[in-house]
Amino acid sequence: MRILKLGGNEIDDPTWLARLVAVIQTMVNVNDVPILVHGGGKEIGQLQVALGGEPQFVAGLRVTDQTALKAATMVLCGMVSTRLVAALNVVGVEALGLSGVDRNLVYATRLEHGAGDLGAVGKPARIRATVLFEALAADVVPVLAPLCADGVGGTLNVNADVFAGAIAAAVGADEAVFISNVPGVLIDGVVAPRLNTNDIQALIANGTISGGMIPKVESALSGLQAGVKIVRITNIDQLDAGTIIETA
């Protein structure tokens, strides 16, 4: 079983979406039903501005005030989830859109970050993996939005990379694939085929790895520590290539 985490930069591109659907259709046809986790960063930012807000980030993570949370909920659980499920269903791939709130799939606690206040941002604390196993057993592709229950009737926005790593560990995935808009972790413009913990720490320290790539590589390492066998960062055109992340 593979977890495919979809970035938010390409997810509104019809050409990219068609390539994604073709890849997933092939996987399902050979009984390799994946779990999809999606972001929606670009569209969240656009709607946040339309609602009168201003996107802000701390260490690559979205600061989620109430306007940002409203935008994230509308985009992730509405527009993006529906778009993905509809595109899969039309080619005969059964898909089910869920957020972490649905069936109490993922309970999250508020994330405290040393770099600053992130607002209503959470980190996964408990995952009901049986909900996902039930879908997979019926050859249904779970399409997961990283909005989670906070246990007191509210919701927390979880970084989609962090969410994907937690899901991968919870279901014992063979591989977690972080599909990005780049073909892997780039060093001087060249994809690094393999990186370990020490490499990543050094590359973050010298600024080679920065911005939104930081939570990707950190989530990859967290997934490995939790028991995921293989973690890969790549793009939709080469799921078996890209950068493999491993422990030192």
C-alpha positions as CSV (number, residue, x, y, z in Angstrom):
1,M,0.0,0.0,0.0
2,R,1.2,3.5,-0.9
3,I,0.2,6.9,0.5
4,L,0.3,9.6,-2.2
5,K,0.5,13.1,-0.9
6,L,-0.6,15.6,-3.5
7,G,0.7,19.2,-3.4
8,G,-1.6,22.2,-3.7
9,N,0.3,24.0,-6.5
10,E,-0.8,21.8,-9.4
11,I,-4.1,20.3,-8.1
12,D,-6.2,22.9,-10.0
13,D,-4.4,22.1,-13.3
14,P,-6.6,19.9,-15.6
15,T,-3.6,18.5,-17.4
16,W,-1.9,17.5,-14.2
17,L,-5.1,16.1,-12.8
18,A,-5.5,13.9,-15.9
19,R,-2.0,12.5,-15.4
20,L,-2.8,11.8,-11.7
21,V,-6.0,10.0,-12.5
22,A,-4.2,7.9,-15.1
23,V,-1.6,6.9,-12.6
24,I,-4.1,6.0,-9.9
25,Q,-6.3,4.1,-12.4
26,T,-3.3,1.9,-13.3
27,M,-2.5,1.3,-9.6
28,V,-6.1,0.2,-8.9
29,N,-6.1,-2.0,-11.9
30,V,-3.2,-4.0,-10.4
31,N,-4.8,-4.1,-7.0
32,D,-2.5,-1.5,-5.6
33,V,-5.2,0.8,-4.2
34,P,-3.5,4.0,-2.7
35,I,-4.6,6.4,-0.1
36,L,-4.5,10.0,-1.3
37,V,-3.8,13.0,1.0
38,H,-4.1,16.4,-0.6
39,G,-3.3,20.0,0.1
40,G,-4.7,23.1,-1.5
41,G,-2.2,25.8,-0.7
42,K,-2.6,28.1,-3.7
43,E,-6.4,28.0,-3.7
44,I,-6.5,28.4,0.1
45,G,-4.4,31.6,-0.2
46,Q,-6.6,33.0,-3.0
47,L,-9.8,32.4,-1.1
48,Q,-8.3,33.8,2.1
49,V,-7.4,37.0,0.3
50,A,-11.0,37.1,-1.2
51,L,-12.3,36.8,2.3
52,G,-10.3,39.8,3.5
53,G,-7.3,37.9,5.0
54,E,-3.6,37.8,4.2
55,P,-1.6,34.5,3.9
56,Q,1.2,34.2,6.4
57,F,3.7,31.4,7.0
58,V,6.1,30.4,9.8
59,A,8.9,28.0,8.9
60,G,7.0,26.9,5.8
61,L,3.7,26.3,7.7
62,R,0.5,28.2,7.1
63,V,-0.6,30.5,10.0
64,T,-4.2,29.7,10.5
65,D,-6.4,32.5,11.9
66,Q,-10.1,32.2,11.6
67,T,-10.2,33.6,8.1
68,A,-7.5,31.1,7.0
69,L,-9.4,28.2,8.7
70,K,-12.6,29.1,6.9
71,A,-10.8,29.3,3.6
72,A,-9.0,26.0,4.3
73,T,-12.2,24.2,5.1
74,M,-14.0,25.5,2.0
75,V,-11.1,24.6,-0.3
76,L,-9.9,21.3,1.2
77,C,-13.2,19.7,2.1
78,G,-15.1,21.3,-0.7
79,M,-13.5,22.3,-4.0
80,V,-10.4,20.1,-4.0
81,S,-11.9,17.0,-2.5
82,T,-14.9,17.1,-4.8
83,R,-12.7,17.7,-7.8
84,L,-10.4,14.8,-7.1
85,V,-13.3,12.4,-6.3
86,A,-15.2,13.4,-9.4
87,A,-12.2,13.0,-11.7
88,L,-11.5,9.5,-10.3
89,N,-15.1,8.3,-10.4
90,V,-15.5,9.3,-14.0
91,V,-12.9,6.8,-15.1
92,G,-14.4,4.0,-13.0
93,V,-12.2,4.4,-9.9
94,E,-14.4,4.6,-6.8
95,A,-13.2,7.3,-4.4
96,L,-14.4,8.6,-1.1
97,G,-13.6,12.1,0.1
98,L,-13.0,12.4,3.8
99,S,-11.5,14.9,6.2
100,G,-9.9,14.1,9.5
101,V,-13.2,15.1,11.1
102,D,-15.3,12.5,9.3
103,R,-15.9,9.5,11.5
104,N,-13.4,10.9,13.9
105,L,-10.7,9.7,11.5
106,V,-8.0,12.0,12.9
107,Y,-7.9,13.7,16.3
108,A,-5.3,16.5,16.5
109,T,-3.8,18.7,19.2
110,R,-2.7,22.2,18.8
111,L,0.8,22.6,17.5
112,E,3.2,24.8,19.4
113,H,6.0,26.0,17.2
114,G,9.2,27.6,18.4
115,A,9.3,30.0,15.4
116,G,6.0,31.6,16.3
117,D,2.3,31.3,16.9
118,L,0.6,29.3,14.1
119,G,-3.0,29.8,15.3
120,A,-5.4,26.9,14.7
121,V,-2.8,24.5,13.4
122,G,-2.7,21.0,14.8
123,K,-0.6,17.8,14.8
124,P,-2.2,14.3,14.5
125,A,-2.5,12.6,17.9
126,R,-4.9,9.7,17.2
127,I,-5.9,8.0,13.9
128,R,-8.7,5.5,13.4
129,A,-6.9,3.4,10.7
130,T,-9.8,0.9,10.6
131,V,-11.9,3.6,8.7
132,L,-9.3,3.5,5.9
133,F,-8.8,-0.3,5.9
134,E,-12.6,-0.6,5.3
135,A,-12.4,1.6,2.3
136,L,-9.4,-0.2,0.9
137,A,-10.9,-3.6,1.4
138,A,-13.8,-2.4,-0.9
139,D,-11.3,-1.1,-3.5
140,V,-12.3,2.4,-2.7
141,V,-9.6,5.1,-2.9
142,P,-9.7,7.3,0.3
143,V,-9.2,11.0,-0.6
144,L,-8.1,12.7,2.6
145,A,-8.3,16.4,3.5
146,P,-6.0,17.4,6.5
147,L,-8.7,19.2,8.6
148,C,-8.9,17.4,11.9
149,A,-11.2,17.4,15.0
150,D,-9.8,19.1,18.1
151,G,-11.9,17.0,20.5
152,V,-14.0,20.0,21.7
153,G,-16.2,20.5,18.7
154,G,-13.7,22.6,16.7
155,T,-11.2,21.9,13.9
156,L,-7.5,22.3,13.4
157,N,-5.7,22.7,10.1
158,V,-2.8,20.2,9.8
159,N,0.0,20.6,7.3
160,A,-0.8,18.1,4.6
161,D,2.8,16.7,4.6
162,V,2.7,16.1,8.3
163,F,-0.8,14.6,8.0
164,A,0.4,12.2,5.2
165,G,3.3,11.0,7.3
166,A,1.1,10.3,10.2
167,I,-1.4,8.4,8.0
168,A,1.3,6.4,6.4
169,A,2.7,5.3,9.8
170,A,-0.8,4.5,11.2
171,V,-1.7,2.2,8.3
172,G,1.7,0.6,8.0
173,A,2.2,1.8,4.4
174,D,4.9,0.2,2.3
175,E,5.8,3.6,0.9
176,A,4.8,7.3,1.4
177,V,5.2,9.3,-1.8
178,F,5.2,13.1,-1.4
179,I,4.3,14.3,-4.9
180,S,5.7,17.8,-5.4
181,N,6.0,20.3,-8.2
182,V,9.7,19.4,-8.4
183,P,11.2,16.0,-9.2
184,G,12.8,15.6,-5.8
185,V,15.0,17.4,-3.4
186,L,17.3,19.6,-5.5
187,I,20.9,20.3,-4.7
188,D,22.5,22.8,-7.1
189,G,19.7,22.0,-9.5
190,V,20.2,18.3,-9.5
191,V,17.9,15.7,-7.8
192,A,19.5,14.0,-4.9
193,P,18.7,10.3,-5.2
194,R,19.0,9.6,-1.5
195,L,19.4,11.7,1.6
196,N,19.6,10.7,5.3
197,T,19.0,12.5,8.6
198,N,22.4,14.1,8.8
199,D,22.3,15.2,5.2
200,I,18.9,16.9,5.7
201,Q,20.0,18.7,8.9
202,A,23.1,20.1,7.1
203,L,21.1,21.2,4.0
204,I,18.5,22.9,6.1
205,A,21.2,24.7,8.1
206,N,22.9,26.0,5.0
207,G,19.7,27.1,3.4
208,T,19.7,24.6,0.5
209,I,16.5,23.1,1.9
210,S,14.1,25.9,2.8
211,G,10.5,27.1,2.8
212,G,7.8,24.5,2.1
213,M,10.4,21.7,1.5
214,I,11.3,21.8,5.2
215,P,8.1,20.2,6.4
216,K,8.3,17.7,3.6
217,V,11.7,16.3,4.6
218,E,10.9,16.5,8.3
219,S,7.6,14.7,7.8
220,A,9.5,12.1,5.7
221,L,11.9,11.5,8.6
222,S,9.0,11.3,11.1
223,G,7.3,8.7,8.9
224,L,10.5,6.6,8.9
225,Q,10.8,6.8,12.7
226,A,7.1,5.7,13.0
227,G,7.8,2.6,10.8
228,V,7.1,3.6,7.2
229,K,9.4,1.5,5.0
230,I,10.2,3.9,2.2
231,V,9.6,7.7,2.0
232,R,10.0,9.4,-1.4
233,I,9.8,12.9,-2.7
234,T,9.1,13.2,-6.4
235,N,6.6,14.4,-9.0
236,I,3.6,12.8,-10.7
237,D,5.6,11.7,-13.8
238,Q,8.1,9.5,-11.9
239,L,6.6,7.9,-8.8
240,D,9.5,5.4,-8.7
241,A,12.2,8.0,-9.0
242,G,12.9,11.2,-7.1
243,T,14.6,11.4,-3.7
244,I,14.4,8.6,-1.2
245,I,14.7,9.8,2.5
246,E,16.3,7.4,4.9
247,T,17.7,7.4,8.4
248,A,21.4,8.0,8.9
